[in-house]
Amino acid sequence: MHELSSRIDLIKLVAHPARIAILEELIKGVKCVSDLEGFLDLSQSNVSQHLSALRHAGIIDYFVDGRLRCYFLKNPLIPDLLEILKKDYPDELPGPECCPVTKKGKYHGDRKK
C-alpha cells in the first residue's frame, strides 16, 4: 500500500501545468533555471519553487556548474506518466449489458459495440 500512496502523492505533485511543462523539458535533457524561465514565462522565484518541490519529492535533481544549477529528471515513472497524459482516447469504454452479479437490469445509456 505504501508504494501506491507514494505514487498517488507523485501524481498530485506533478498535476500542475508549470510542473508538467518543466518535466516535459527535462525529458529532453538537462536544463538550467534560466532555460526554464525562458519558455515558462514565470518569474525565477516561481520556477525555483516548482523545481524545489519536484526535487524534494525525488522526481528531479541538479548538479552545480559554476554559478548554474543544472536540473535533470531522476524518476523513471515520469516519462511514462506524461506520455499517457498526451494520449488521445476518442471513445469511452462500453457500458455493461446488465449487472455482472445478478445478470439482471439494463444499462441506461447507449451501448457501444
N, CA, C and O atoms as a GROMACS GRO file, in nm:
protein
  452
    1MET      N    1   0.082  -0.120   0.000
    1MET     CA    2   0.000   0.000   0.000
    1MET      C    3   0.086   0.126   0.000
    1MET      O    4   0.046   0.228  -0.056
    2HIS      N    5   0.205   0.119   0.062
    2HIS     CA    6   0.294   0.235   0.070
    2HIS      C    7   0.336   0.282  -0.069
    2HIS      O    8   0.340   0.402  -0.096
    3GLU      N    9   0.367   0.188  -0.158
    3GLU     CA   10   0.409   0.226  -0.294
    3GLU      C   11   0.295   0.296  -0.368
    3GLU      O   12   0.318   0.394  -0.439
    4LEU      N   13   0.173   0.246  -0.351
    4LEU     CA   14   0.058   0.310  -0.416
    4LEU      C   15   0.037   0.450  -0.364
    4LEU      O   16   0.016   0.543  -0.442
    5SER      N   17   0.043   0.469  -0.233
    5SER     CA   18   0.023   0.604  -0.178
    5SER      C   19   0.135   0.698  -0.221
    5SER      O   20   0.110   0.817  -0.241
    6SER      N   21   0.257   0.649  -0.235
    6SER     CA   22   0.364   0.736  -0.281
    6SER      C   23   0.345   0.774  -0.428
    6SER      O   24   0.381   0.884  -0.468
    7ARG      N   25   0.290   0.684  -0.508
    7ARG     CA   26   0.261   0.717  -0.648
    7ARG      C   27   0.146   0.816  -0.659
    7ARG      O   28   0.146   0.903  -0.747
    8ILE      N   29   0.048   0.803  -0.571
    8ILE     CA   30  -0.062   0.899  -0.568
    8ILE      C   31  -0.010   1.037  -0.531
    8ILE      O   32  -0.048   1.137  -0.592
    9ASP      N   33   0.079   1.044  -0.432
    9ASP     CA   34   0.140   1.172  -0.394
    9ASP      C   35   0.220   1.230  -0.511
    9ASP      O   36   0.220   1.351  -0.532
   10LEU      N   37   0.289   1.145  -0.584
   10LEU     CA   38   0.366   1.189  -0.701
   10LEU      C   39   0.275   1.250  -0.806
   10LEU      O   40   0.305   1.356  -0.861
   11ILE      N   41   0.164   1.184  -0.834
   11ILE     CA   42   0.068   1.235  -0.933
   11ILE      C   43   0.011   1.369  -0.888
   11ILE      O   44  -0.004   1.461  -0.969
   12LYS      N   45  -0.022   1.382  -0.760
   12LYS     CA   46  -0.073   1.509  -0.708
   12LYS      C   47   0.030   1.621  -0.727
   12LYS      O   48  -0.006   1.733  -0.765
   13LEU      N   49   0.156   1.591  -0.701
   13LEU     CA   50   0.261   1.691  -0.712
   13LEU      C   51   0.283   1.732  -0.857
   13LEU      O   52   0.303   1.850  -0.887
   14VAL      N   53   0.280   1.636  -0.947
   14VAL     CA   54   0.305   1.663  -1.088
   14VAL      C   55   0.188   1.737  -1.152
   14VAL      O   56   0.206   1.808  -1.251
   15ALA      N   57   0.067   1.722  -1.098
   15ALA     CA   58  -0.055   1.775  -1.159
   15ALA      C   59  -0.065   1.926  -1.150
   15ALA      O   60  -0.156   1.980  -1.087
   16HIS      N   61   0.029   1.993  -1.213
   16HIS     CA   62   0.029   2.140  -1.222
   16HIS      C   63   0.088   2.175  -1.358
   16HIS      O   64   0.191   2.120  -1.396
   17PRO      N   65   0.024   2.265  -1.432
   17PRO     CA   66   0.071   2.294  -1.568
   17PRO      C   67   0.219   2.333  -1.577
   17PRO      O   68   0.289   2.290  -1.669
   18ALA      N   69   0.267   2.413  -1.483
   18ALA     CA   70   0.408   2.454  -1.488
   18ALA      C   71   0.500   2.335  -1.461
   18ALA      O   72   0.604   2.322  -1.525
   19ARG      N   73   0.463   2.249  -1.368
   19ARG     CA   74   0.547   2.133  -1.337
   19ARG      C   75   0.547   2.033  -1.452
   19ARG      O   76   0.650   1.973  -1.482
   20ILE      N   77   0.433   2.016  -1.516
   20ILE     CA   78   0.429   1.928  -1.633
   20ILE      C   79   0.518   1.984  -1.743
   20ILE      O   80   0.591   1.908  -1.807
   21ALA      N   81   0.513   2.115  -1.766
   21ALA     CA   82   0.598   2.177  -1.868
   21ALA      C   83   0.746   2.161  -1.833
   21ALA      O   84   0.827   2.133  -1.922
   22ILE      N   85   0.781   2.178  -1.707
   22ILE     CA   86   0.920   2.159  -1.664
   22ILE      C   87   0.964   2.016  -1.690
   22ILE      O   88   1.072   1.993  -1.744
   23LEU      N   89   0.882   1.922  -1.651
   23LEU     CA   90   0.918   1.780  -1.667
   23LEU      C   91   0.928   1.741  -1.814
   23LEU      O   92   1.014   1.662  -1.851
   24GLU      N   93   0.840   1.796  -1.896
   24GLU     CA   94   0.848   1.767  -2.040
   24GLU      C   95   0.981   1.817  -2.098
   24GLU      O   96   1.039   1.752  -2.184
   25GLU      N   97   1.028   1.932  -2.050
   25GLU     CA   98   1.158   1.982  -2.094
   25GLU      C   99   1.273   1.896  -2.042
   25GLU      O  100   1.370   1.871  -2.113
   26LEU      N  101   1.261   1.851  -1.917
   26LEU     CA  102   1.368   1.771  -1.858
   26LEU      C  103   1.376   1.632  -1.921
   26LEU      O  104   1.482   1.569  -1.918
   27ILE      N  105   1.266   1.583  -1.977
   27ILE     CA  106   1.270   1.457  -2.050
   27ILE      C  107   1.364   1.470  -2.170
   27ILE      O  108   1.430   1.374  -2.209
   28LYS      N  109   1.370   1.590  -2.228
   28LYS     CA  110   1.457   1.616  -2.344
   28LYS      C  111   1.604   1.624  -2.305
   28LYS      O  112   1.692   1.603  -2.389
   29GLY      N  113   1.632   1.654  -2.178
   29GLY     CA  114   1.770   1.665  -2.133
   29GLY      C  115   1.786   1.766  -2.021
   29GLY      O  116   1.688   1.826  -1.975
   30VAL      N  117   1.909   1.784  -1.977
   30VAL     CA  118   1.944   1.872  -1.866
   30VAL      C  119   1.910   2.016  -1.902
   30VAL      O  120   1.936   2.062  -2.014
   31LYS      N  121   1.850   2.088  -1.806
   31LYS     CA  122   1.815   2.228  -1.826
   31LYS      C  123   1.855   2.308  -1.702
   31LYS      O  124   1.844   2.259  -1.589
   32CYS      N  125   1.900   2.432  -1.725
   32CYS     CA  126   1.930   2.524  -1.616
   32CYS      C  127   1.807   2.609  -1.589
   32CYS      O  128   1.716   2.616  -1.672
   33VAL      N  129   1.804   2.673  -1.473
   33VAL     CA  130   1.689   2.755  -1.436
   33VAL      C  131   1.660   2.859  -1.543
   33VAL      O  132   1.544   2.882  -1.577
   34SER      N  133   1.763   2.923  -1.596
   34SER     CA  134   1.742   3.026  -1.698
   34SER      C  135   1.678   2.969  -1.824
   34SER      O  136   1.599   3.038  -1.889
   35ASP      N  137   1.712   2.844  -1.859
   35ASP     CA  138   1.648   2.779  -1.975
   35ASP      C  139   1.499   2.765  -1.951
   35ASP      O  140   1.418   2.791  -2.040
   36LEU      N  141   1.462   2.724  -1.830
   36LEU     CA  142   1.322   2.700  -1.796
   36LEU      C  143   1.244   2.830  -1.785
   36LEU      O  144   1.128   2.837  -1.826
   37GLU      N  145   1.307   2.934  -1.731
   37GLU     CA  146   1.241   3.064  -1.719
   37GLU      C  147   1.199   3.116  -1.856
   37GLU      O  148   1.091   3.173  -1.871
   38GLY      N  149   1.284   3.095  -1.954
   38GLY     CA  150   1.260   3.149  -2.087
   38GLY      C  151   1.134   3.098  -2.152
   38GLY      O  152   1.061   3.176  -2.213
   39PHE      N  153   1.106   2.970  -2.142
   39PHE     CA  154   0.988   2.917  -2.211
   39PHE      C  155   0.864   2.910  -2.122
   39PHE      O  156   0.753   2.898  -2.174
   40LEU      N  157   0.880   2.918  -1.990
   40LEU     CA  158   0.765   2.909  -1.900
   40LEU      C  159   0.695   3.042  -1.879
   40LEU      O  160   0.578   3.045  -1.841
   41ASP      N  161   0.763   3.151  -1.902
   41ASP     CA  162   0.708   3.284  -1.878
   41ASP      C  163   0.665   3.299  -1.732
   41ASP      O  164   0.558   3.354  -1.701
   42LEU      N  165   0.751   3.250  -1.643
   42LEU     CA  166   0.730   3.263  -1.499
   42LEU      C  167   0.852   3.333  -1.439
   42LEU      O  168   0.959   3.333  -1.499
   43SER      N  169   0.836   3.392  -1.323
   43SER     CA  170   0.949   3.455  -1.256
   43SER      C  171   1.050   3.348  -1.211
   43SER      O  172   1.016   3.231  -1.197
   44GLN      N  173   1.172   3.391  -1.191
   44GLN     CA  174   1.277   3.300  -1.147
   44GLN      C  175   1.240   3.236  -1.013
   44GLN      O  176   1.265   3.117  -0.992
   45SER      N  177   1.180   3.314  -0.923
   45SER     CA  178   1.144   3.259  -0.792
   45SER      C  179   1.032   3.155  -0.804
   45SER      O  180   1.032   3.055  -0.732
   46ASN      N  181   0.938   3.178  -0.894
   46ASN     CA  182   0.829   3.081  -0.914
   46ASN      C  183   0.883   2.951  -0.974
   46ASN      O  184   0.846   2.842  -0.931
   47VAL      N  185   0.970   2.962  -1.073
   47VAL     CA  186   1.033   2.843  -1.133
   47VAL      C  187   1.110   2.768  -1.026
   47VAL      O  188   1.102   2.645  -1.017
   48SER      N  189   1.185   2.841  -0.944
   48SER     CA  190   1.263   2.778  -0.838
   48SER      C  191   1.175   2.705  -0.737
   48SER      O  192   1.213   2.599  -0.688
   49GLN      N  193   1.058   2.761  -0.706
   49GLN     CA  194   0.965   2.694  -0.614
   49GLN      C  195   0.917   2.561  -0.671
   49GLN      O  196   0.912   2.460  -0.600
   50HIS      N  197   0.883   2.560  -0.800
   50HIS     CA  198   0.840   2.436  -0.864
   50HIS      C  199   0.953   2.334  -0.866
   50HIS      O  200   0.933   2.216  -0.837
   51LEU      N  201   1.073   2.380  -0.901
   51LEU     CA  202   1.189   2.290  -0.905
   51LEU      C  203   1.219   2.234  -0.767
   51LEU      O  204   1.252   2.116  -0.753
   52SER      N  205   1.207   2.316  -0.665
   52SER     CA  206   1.232   2.271  -0.529
   52SER      C  207   1.132   2.163  -0.487
   52SER      O  208   1.171   2.063  -0.427
   53ALA      N  209   1.006   2.183  -0.518
   53ALA     CA  210   0.903   2.084  -0.483
   53ALA      C  211   0.930   1.952  -0.555
   53ALA      O  212   0.918   1.845  -0.495
   54LEU      N  213   0.966   1.959  -0.683
   54LEU     CA  214   0.994   1.837  -0.760
   54LEU      C  215   1.120   1.768  -0.708
   54LEU      O  216   1.126   1.645  -0.703
   55ARG      N  217   1.219   1.846  -0.668
   55ARG     CA  218   1.344   1.788  -0.616
   55ARG      C  219   1.321   1.723  -0.480
   55ARG      O  220   1.372   1.614  -0.455
   56HIS      N  221   1.247   1.788  -0.392
   56HIS     CA  222   1.221   1.731  -0.259
   56HIS      C  223   1.143   1.600  -0.267
   56HIS      O  224   1.153   1.516  -0.178
   57ALA      N  225   1.065   1.583  -0.373
   57ALA     CA  226   0.989   1.459  -0.393
   57ALA      C  227   1.074   1.352  -0.461
   57ALA      O  228   1.028   1.239  -0.478
   58GLY      N  229   1.197   1.386  -0.499
   58GLY     CA  230   1.284   1.287  -0.563
   58GLY      C  231   1.257   1.266  -0.710
   58GLY      O  232   1.304   1.169  -0.769
   59ILE      N  233   1.182   1.357  -0.771
   59ILE     CA  234   1.148   1.344  -0.912
   59ILE      C  235   1.261   1.395  -1.001
   59ILE      O  236   1.288   1.340  -1.107
   60ILE      N  237   1.326   1.502  -0.954
   60ILE     CA  238   1.439   1.560  -1.027
   60ILE      C  239   1.554   1.583  -0.930
   60ILE      O  240   1.537   1.571  -0.809
   61ASP      N  241   1.670   1.616  -0.985
   61ASP     CA  242   1.784   1.656  -0.904
   61ASP      C  243   1.866   1.755  -0.986
   61ASP      O  244   1.830   1.785  -1.100
   62TYR      N  245   1.974   1.805  -0.930
   62TYR     CA  246   2.056   1.901  -1.002
   62TYR      C  247   2.203   1.881  -0.970
   62TYR      O  248   2.240   1.816  -0.872
   63PHE      N  249   2.286   1.939  -1.054
   63PHE     CA  250   2.428   1.950  -1.025
   63PHE      C  251   2.467   2.095  -1.048
   63PHE      O  252   2.398   2.169  -1.119
   64VAL      N  253   2.577   2.135  -0.987
   64VAL     CA  254   2.621   2.274  -0.998
   64VAL      C  255   2.735   2.281  -1.098
   64VAL      O  256   2.831   2.204  -1.091
   65ASP      N  257   2.722   2.375  -1.192
   65ASP     CA  258   2.826   2.400  -1.291
   65ASP      C  259   2.860   2.549  -1.282
   65ASP      O  260   2.794   2.633  -1.344
   66GLY      N  261   2.964   2.579  -1.204
   66GLY     CA  262   2.997   2.719  -1.180
   66GLY      C  263   2.886   2.785  -1.100
   66GLY      O  264   2.861   2.746  -0.986
   67ARG      N  265   2.821   2.884  -1.160
   67ARG     CA  266   2.711   2.953  -1.092
   67ARG      C  267   2.575   2.897  -1.132
   67ARG      O  268   2.472   2.943  -1.083
   68LEU      N  269   2.574   2.798  -1.219
   68LEU     CA  270   2.447   2.743  -1.270
   68LEU      C  271   2.406   2.618  -1.195
   68LEU      O  272   2.488   2.535  -1.158
   69ARG      N  273   2.275   2.607  -1.173
   69ARG     CA  274   2.217   2.481  -1.126
   69ARG      C  275   2.153   2.416  -1.247
   69ARG      O  276   2.064   2.473  -1.310
   70CYS      N  277   2.200   2.298  -1.278
   70CYS     CA  278   2.151   2.225  -1.396
   70CYS      C  279   2.066   2.108  -1.348
   70CYS      O  280   2.115   2.019  -1.278
   71TYR      N  281   1.939   2.109  -1.386
   71TYR     CA  282   1.842   2.009  -1.339
   71TYR      C  283   1.826   1.895  -1.439
   71TYR      O  284   1.839   1.914  -1.560
   72PHE      N  285   1.798   1.777  -1.384
   72PHE     CA  286   1.776   1.660  -1.468
   72PHE      C  287   1.669   1.571  -1.404
   72PHE      O  288   1.647   1.575  -1.283
   73LEU      N  289   1.605   1.493  -1.487
   73LEU     CA  290   1.500   1.402  -1.443
   73LEU      C  291   1.561   1.280  -1.375
   73LEU      O  292   1.661   1.225  -1.422
   74LYS      N  293   1.501   1.239  -1.264
   74LYS     CA  294   1.554   1.127  -1.186
   74LYS      C  295   1.455   1.010  -1.178
   74LYS      O  296   1.496   0.894  -1.178
   75ASN      N  297   1.326   1.040  -1.171
   75ASN     CA  298   1.224   0.936  -1.151
   75ASN      C  299   1.185   0.874  -1.286
   75ASN      O  300   1.138   0.946  -1.374
   76PRO      N  301   1.203   0.743  -1.303
   76PRO     CA  302   1.175   0.679  -1.432
   76PRO      C  303   1.026   0.667  -1.466
   76PRO      O  304   0.992   0.636  -1.580
   77LEU      N  305   0.938   0.692  -1.371
   77LEU     CA  306   0.794   0.685  -1.397
   77LEU      C  307   0.745   0.806  -1.477
   77LEU      O  308   0.646   0.796  -1.549
   78ILE      N  309   0.812   0.919  -1.466
   78ILE     CA  310   0.764   1.045  -1.524
   78ILE      C  311   0.746   1.040  -1.676
   78ILE      O  312   0.640   1.081  -1.723
   79PRO      N  313   0.843   0.990  -1.754
   79PRO     CA  314   0.818   0.986  -1.900
   79PRO      C  315   0.694   0.906  -1.937
   79PRO      O  316   0.619   0.945  -2.026
   80ASP      N  317   0.672   0.792  -1.870
   80ASP     CA  318   0.553   0.711  -1.897
   80ASP      C  319   0.426   0.786  -1.859
   80ASP      O  320   0.328   0.786  -1.933
   81LEU      N  321   0.428   0.850  -1.744
   81LEU     CA  322   0.312   0.924  -1.696
   81LEU      C  323   0.275   1.037  -1.792
   81LEU      O  324   0.158   1.054  -1.826
   82LEU      N  325   0.373   1.112  -1.837
   82LEU     CA  326   0.346   1.223  -1.929
   82LEU      C  327   0.301   1.173  -2.065
   82LEU      O  328   0.221   1.238  -2.132
   83GLU      N  329   0.351   1.058  -2.108
   83GLU     CA  330   0.309   1.001  -2.235
   83GLU      C  331   0.162   0.961  -2.230
   83GLU      O  332   0.088   0.981  -2.326
   84ILE      N  333   0.119   0.905  -2.118
   84ILE     CA  334  -0.022   0.869  -2.102
   84ILE      C  335  -0.110   0.994  -2.107
   84ILE      O  336  -0.218   0.991  -2.166
   85LEU      N  337  -0.065   1.102  -2.045
   85LEU     CA  338  -0.143   1.226  -2.045
   85LEU      C  339  -0.159   1.284  -2.185
   85LEU      O  340  -0.255   1.356  -2.211
   86LYS      N  341  -0.066   1.255  -2.274
   86LYS     CA  342  -0.071   1.307  -2.411
   86LYS      C  343  -0.160   1.224  -2.502
   86LYS      O  344  -0.202   1.271  -2.608
   87LYS      N  345  -0.189   1.100  -2.463
   87LYS     CA  346  -0.267   1.011  -2.549
   87LYS      C  347  -0.408   1.064  -2.570
   87LYS      O  348  -0.467   1.127  -2.483
   88ASP      N  349  -0.460   1.037  -2.688
   88ASP     CA  350  -0.596   1.075  -2.721
   88ASP      C  351  -0.684   0.950  -2.713
   88ASP      O  352  -0.655   0.849  -2.777
   89TYR      N  353  -0.788   0.957  -2.637
   89TYR     CA  354  -0.883   0.847  -2.623
   89TYR      C  355  -1.016   0.894  -2.681
   89TYR      O  356  -1.095   0.957  -2.611
   90PRO      N  357  -1.042   0.863  -2.808
   90PRO     CA  358  -1.162   0.916  -2.873
   90PRO      C  359  -1.293   0.855  -2.823
   90PRO      O  360  -1.397   0.920  -2.830
   91ASP      N  361  -1.291   0.734  -2.774
   91ASP     CA  362  -1.415   0.667  -2.734
   91ASP      C  363  -1.413   0.633  -2.586
   91ASP      O  364  -1.308   0.610  -2.527
   92GLU      N  365  -1.532   0.631  -2.529
   92GLU     CA  366  -1.547   0.584  -2.391
   92GLU      C  367  -1.551   0.432  -2.392
   92GLU      O  368  -1.575   0.370  -2.496
   93LEU      N  369  -1.527   0.373  -2.276
   93LEU     CA  370  -1.543   0.229  -2.264
   93LEU      C  371  -1.693   0.196  -2.268
   93LEU      O  372  -1.774   0.275  -2.220
   94PRO      N  373  -1.730   0.082  -2.325
   94PRO     CA  374  -1.872   0.048  -2.334
   94PRO      C  375  -1.930   0.013  -2.197
   94PRO      O  376  -1.860  -0.041  -2.111
   95GLY      N  377  -2.058   0.044  -2.180
   95GLY     CA  378  -2.127   0.007  -2.057
   95GLY      C  379  -2.163  -0.141  -2.060
   95GLY      O  380  -2.167  -0.201  -2.167
   96PRO      N  381  -2.190  -0.199  -1.945
   96PRO     CA  382  -2.226  -0.341  -1.940
   96PRO      C  383  -2.368  -0.366  -1.992
   96PRO      O  384  -2.452  -0.276  -1.989
   97GLU      N  385  -2.393  -0.487  -2.038
   97GLU     CA  386  -2.530  -0.522  -2.081
   97GLU      C  387  -2.623  -0.531  -1.963
   97GLU      O  388  -2.739  -0.491  -1.970
   98CYS      N  389  -2.572  -0.585  -1.852
   98CYS     CA  390  -2.653  -0.599  -1.730
   98CYS      C  391  -2.559  -0.608  -1.611
   98CYS      O  392  -2.437  -0.600  -1.626
   99CYS      N  393  -2.615  -0.624  -1.494
   99CYS     CA  394  -2.535  -0.640  -1.373
   99CYS      C  395  -2.456  -0.771  -1.382
   99CYS      O  396  -2.518  -0.876  -1.404
  100PRO      N  397  -2.325  -0.770  -1.366
  100PRO     CA  398  -2.248  -0.894  -1.376
  100PRO      C  399  -2.275  -0.992  -1.263
  100PRO      O  400  -2.243  -1.110  -1.275
  101VAL      N  401  -2.332  -0.945  -1.153
  101VAL     CA  402  -2.359  -1.032  -1.039
  101VAL      C  403  -2.496  -1.098  -1.052
  101VAL      O  404  -2.507  -1.220  -1.045
  102THR      N  405  -2.601  -1.017  -1.071
  102THR     CA  406  -2.736  -1.071  -1.074
  102THR      C  407  -2.780  -1.111  -1.214
  102THR      O  408  -2.879  -1.184  -1.231
  103LYS      N  409  -2.707  -1.064  -1.315
  103LYS     CA  410  -2.742  -1.088  -1.456
  103LYS      C  411  -2.877  -1.026  -1.491
  103LYS      O  412  -2.943  -1.069  -1.586
  104LYS      N  413  -2.917  -0.924  -1.414
  104LYS     CA  414  -3.043  -0.855  -1.437
  104LYS      C  415  -3.013  -0.707  -1.457
  104LYS      O  416  -2.899  -0.663  -1.449
  105GLY      N  417  -3.115  -0.633  -1.483
  105GLY     CA  418  -3.101  -0.489  -1.501
  105GLY      C  419  -3.051  -0.457  -1.640
  105GLY      O  420  -3.014  -0.546  -1.717
  106LYS      N  421  -3.051  -0.331  -1.670
  106LYS     CA  422  -3.009  -0.289  -1.802
  106LYS      C  423  -2.938  -0.155  -1.791
  106LYS      O  424  -2.982  -0.068  -1.716
  107TYR      N  425  -2.829  -0.139  -1.864
  107TYR     CA  426  -2.755  -0.013  -1.866
  107TYR      C  427  -2.843   0.094  -1.930
  107TYR      O  428  -2.900   0.072  -2.036
  108HIS      N  429  -2.854   0.210  -1.864
  108HIS     CA  430  -2.946   0.315  -1.911
  108HIS      C  431  -2.890   0.397  -2.027
  108HIS      O  432  -2.966   0.468  -2.093
  109GLY      N  433  -2.762   0.390  -2.052
  109GLY     CA  434  -2.703   0.468  -2.162
  109GLY      C  435  -2.698   0.390  -2.290
  109GLY      O  436  -2.743   0.275  -2.295
  110ASP      N  437  -2.645   0.451  -2.393
  110ASP     CA  438  -2.627   0.380  -2.522
  110ASP      C  439  -2.506   0.290  -2.512
  110ASP      O  440  -2.398   0.333  -2.470
  111ARG      N  441  -2.523   0.167  -2.551
  111ARG     CA  442  -2.410   0.073  -2.553
  111ARG      C  443  -2.337   0.089  -2.685
  111ARG      O  444  -2.398   0.098  -2.791
  112LYS      N  445  -2.206   0.091  -2.677
  112LYS     CA  446  -2.125   0.097  -2.798
  112LYS      C  447  -2.078  -0.043  -2.831
  112LYS      O  448  -2.034  -0.118  -2.744
  113LYS      N  449  -2.088  -0.077  -2.956
  113LYS     CA  450  -2.050  -0.213  -2.996
  113LYS      C  451  -1.923  -0.212  -3.075
  113LYS      O  452  -1.876  -0.318  -3.117
   0.00000   0.00000   0.00000
